[in-house]
Amino acid sequence: MPAAESVATAGRLRARMDERRTVRRFAADPVPDEVVRDAIACAATAPSGAHQQPWSFVLVKDPAVRAQIRAAAEQEEQISYDGRLGDEWLAALRPLGTDAVKAHLTDAPALIVVFQQRYWLGPDGTKRKHYYVDESVGIAVGMLLTALHLSGLAALVHTPSPMRFLAHVLHRPENEKAFAVVPVGYPAPDCEVPDLTRKSLDQVLYEV
């Protein structure tokens, strides 16, 4: 790619990504399956430790399963907001207006539940260690959010703590541990997002 085209492309991408916002209120309108599957395919191109690709993505559209996930998540979240998080964490969350009610888990037409494979598990029960799992799956989730945003969809990274219930509800194998729940859809007509200011490039970039 010629340098001038590269500069122009980077500028357009920067502007598009600066428009990304986390959404907590979703419209019930369905989203194209192809868009969501392509975004997951983009996430699966992420670099990973030893190219072990230690991730699984579970696309949940069934309303009954989403309701089950919401009920379990809200139970854990209520315990957290009642004190498990601690005063400092609760104070940090307060400007965002979050609470134990997680309507996005049932309002959004789709959930992408991302699991990290702590180790490889063969059909015969053979196990093999995976390396840099947290880093690899974190990069994949970042690429997932980017792909969804550039495709015109809104998303939210939800991490109820603890998340053990997700493996149970979704019948995942023993080597998998839930990493994040990503509701996906279109923003509700009355959706509001916090009036946040991102750090400038000068505040985050140090050149040597």
C-alpha positions as CSV (number, residue, x, y, z in Angstrom):
1,M,0.0,0.0,0.0
2,P,1.4,3.4,-0.9
3,A,2.3,5.6,2.0
4,A,-0.3,8.2,1.2
5,E,-3.0,5.6,1.0
6,S,-1.8,4.1,4.3
7,V,-2.0,7.5,6.0
8,A,-5.5,8.1,4.7
9,T,-6.7,4.7,5.7
10,A,-5.3,5.0,9.2
11,G,-6.9,8.4,9.6
12,R,-10.3,7.0,8.6
13,L,-10.0,4.0,10.9
14,R,-9.0,6.3,13.8
15,A,-12.1,8.4,13.2
16,R,-14.4,5.4,12.9
17,M,-13.1,3.8,16.1
18,D,-13.4,7.1,18.0
19,E,-17.1,6.8,17.4
20,R,-17.3,3.5,19.3
21,R,-19.3,3.5,22.5
22,T,-20.3,0.9,24.9
23,V,-24.1,0.4,24.8
24,R,-26.2,-1.0,27.7
25,R,-29.6,-0.5,26.1
26,F,-30.4,-2.6,23.0
27,A,-33.2,-2.7,20.5
28,A,-34.9,-6.0,20.1
29,D,-34.4,-5.9,16.3
30,P,-32.6,-9.0,15.0
31,V,-29.1,-8.5,13.5
32,P,-27.8,-10.3,10.4
33,D,-26.3,-13.7,11.4
34,E,-23.7,-13.3,8.7
35,V,-22.4,-10.0,10.2
36,V,-22.0,-11.6,13.7
37,R,-20.4,-14.8,12.3
38,D,-17.9,-12.7,10.2
39,A,-17.0,-10.6,13.3
40,I,-16.3,-13.8,15.2
41,A,-14.2,-15.1,12.3
42,C,-12.2,-11.8,12.4
43,A,-11.7,-12.3,16.2
44,A,-10.4,-15.8,15.5
45,T,-7.6,-14.4,13.3
46,A,-6.0,-12.9,16.5
47,P,-2.4,-13.8,17.3
48,S,-2.0,-16.3,20.1
49,G,0.7,-17.8,22.1
50,A,2.4,-20.6,20.2
51,H,-0.6,-20.3,17.7
52,Q,-2.7,-22.4,20.0
53,Q,-5.8,-20.3,19.4
54,P,-7.1,-21.0,23.0
55,W,-10.7,-19.6,22.5
56,S,-14.2,-20.7,21.9
57,F,-17.1,-18.4,20.9
58,V,-20.7,-19.4,21.8
59,L,-23.4,-17.5,19.9
60,V,-26.5,-17.4,22.0
61,K,-29.8,-16.3,20.4
62,D,-32.3,-18.6,22.1
63,P,-34.4,-16.3,24.4
64,A,-34.8,-19.0,27.0
65,V,-31.1,-19.5,27.3
66,R,-30.4,-15.7,27.4
67,A,-33.0,-15.4,30.2
68,Q,-31.2,-18.2,32.1
69,I,-27.9,-16.4,31.7
70,R,-29.4,-13.1,32.9
71,A,-31.0,-14.6,36.0
72,A,-27.7,-16.3,37.0
73,A,-25.7,-13.1,36.2
74,E,-28.0,-10.8,38.2
75,Q,-27.8,-13.1,41.2
76,E,-24.0,-12.9,41.2
77,E,-24.1,-9.1,40.4
78,Q,-26.5,-8.4,43.3
79,I,-24.0,-10.1,45.7
80,S,-21.2,-7.9,44.2
81,Y,-23.1,-4.7,44.5
82,D,-24.1,-5.5,48.0
83,G,-20.5,-5.4,49.1
84,R,-18.4,-8.1,47.4
85,L,-16.9,-5.4,45.1
86,G,-15.7,-3.2,47.9
87,D,-16.2,0.6,48.3
88,E,-13.4,1.7,46.0
89,W,-14.6,-0.4,43.0
90,L,-18.3,0.7,43.6
91,A,-17.2,4.3,43.6
92,A,-15.4,3.8,40.3
93,L,-18.5,2.3,38.8
94,R,-20.9,5.0,40.1
95,P,-20.4,7.5,37.3
96,L,-21.4,4.9,34.7
97,G,-24.7,4.3,36.4
98,T,-24.5,0.5,36.5
99,D,-26.3,-1.7,38.9
100,A,-27.2,-5.4,39.4
101,V,-29.9,-5.3,36.8
102,K,-28.6,-6.6,33.5
103,A,-31.4,-6.1,31.0
104,H,-28.9,-6.1,28.1
105,L,-28.6,-9.9,28.5
106,T,-32.1,-10.4,27.3
107,D,-32.8,-7.2,25.4
108,A,-29.9,-7.7,22.9
109,P,-30.9,-10.2,20.2
110,A,-27.6,-12.1,20.5
111,L,-24.9,-12.8,23.1
112,I,-21.4,-13.9,22.2
113,V,-19.9,-15.7,25.2
114,V,-16.2,-16.0,24.9
115,F,-14.4,-18.8,26.6
116,Q,-10.7,-19.3,27.1
117,Q,-9.3,-22.8,26.8
118,R,-7.0,-23.2,29.8
119,Y,-5.5,-26.3,28.2
120,W,-6.0,-28.4,25.1
121,L,-8.3,-31.4,25.7
122,G,-8.3,-34.3,23.3
123,P,-11.1,-36.6,22.5
124,D,-9.4,-39.3,24.6
125,G,-8.9,-37.0,27.6
126,T,-5.3,-36.1,26.8
127,K,-4.3,-32.6,28.1
128,R,-1.7,-30.2,26.8
129,K,-0.9,-26.8,28.4
130,H,-1.8,-23.6,26.6
131,Y,0.4,-20.6,26.9
132,Y,-0.4,-16.9,27.2
133,V,-4.1,-17.7,27.3
134,D,-5.3,-14.4,28.9
135,E,-3.3,-12.3,26.5
136,S,-4.4,-14.2,23.5
137,V,-8.1,-14.2,24.3
138,G,-8.0,-10.5,25.3
139,I,-6.6,-9.6,21.9
140,A,-9.3,-11.7,20.2
141,V,-12.1,-9.9,22.2
142,G,-10.6,-6.5,21.2
143,M,-10.7,-7.6,17.5
144,L,-14.2,-8.8,18.0
145,L,-15.4,-5.4,19.3
146,T,-13.6,-3.7,16.4
147,A,-15.2,-5.9,13.8
148,L,-18.7,-5.5,15.3
149,H,-18.3,-1.7,15.5
150,L,-17.0,-1.3,11.9
151,S,-19.9,-3.5,10.8
152,G,-22.5,-1.2,12.3
153,L,-23.4,-3.1,15.4
154,A,-23.1,-2.1,19.1
155,A,-21.7,-4.2,21.8
156,L,-20.9,-4.4,25.5
157,V,-18.2,-6.3,27.4
158,H,-20.0,-7.9,30.4
159,T,-17.9,-9.8,33.0
160,P,-20.1,-11.0,35.8
161,S,-18.0,-12.3,38.7
162,P,-17.7,-15.2,39.2
163,M,-18.7,-16.6,35.8
164,R,-18.6,-20.3,36.5
165,F,-22.3,-20.5,35.8
166,L,-21.8,-19.8,32.1
167,A,-19.9,-23.1,31.5
168,H,-22.7,-24.9,33.2
169,V,-25.5,-23.2,31.3
170,L,-23.8,-23.6,28.0
171,H,-22.5,-27.1,28.6
172,R,-18.9,-26.3,27.9
173,P,-16.1,-28.8,28.4
174,E,-13.9,-28.9,31.5
175,N,-10.9,-27.1,29.9
176,E,-13.0,-23.9,29.1
177,K,-13.4,-20.9,31.4
178,A,-15.7,-18.0,30.6
179,F,-13.8,-14.8,29.8
180,A,-16.5,-12.4,28.7
181,V,-20.1,-12.0,27.6
182,V,-20.6,-9.7,24.7
183,P,-24.2,-8.6,24.0
184,V,-24.6,-7.6,20.4
185,G,-27.3,-5.6,18.6
186,Y,-28.5,-2.1,17.6
187,P,-28.8,0.6,20.2
188,A,-32.3,1.2,21.6
189,P,-34.0,4.4,20.3
190,D,-33.7,6.0,23.7
191,C,-30.2,4.6,24.4
192,E,-27.9,6.9,26.4
193,V,-24.2,6.5,27.0
194,P,-22.1,8.1,29.6
195,D,-20.5,11.5,28.6
196,L,-17.0,10.3,28.8
197,T,-13.8,11.8,27.5
198,R,-11.0,9.5,26.3
199,K,-7.4,10.3,27.0
200,S,-5.7,12.1,24.2
201,L,-2.9,10.5,22.1
202,D,-0.4,12.7,23.9
203,Q,-1.6,11.2,27.2
204,V,-1.1,7.6,26.2
205,L,1.7,7.6,23.7
206,Y,5.4,7.9,24.7
207,E,8.0,7.9,21.9
208,V,11.6,7.0,22.5
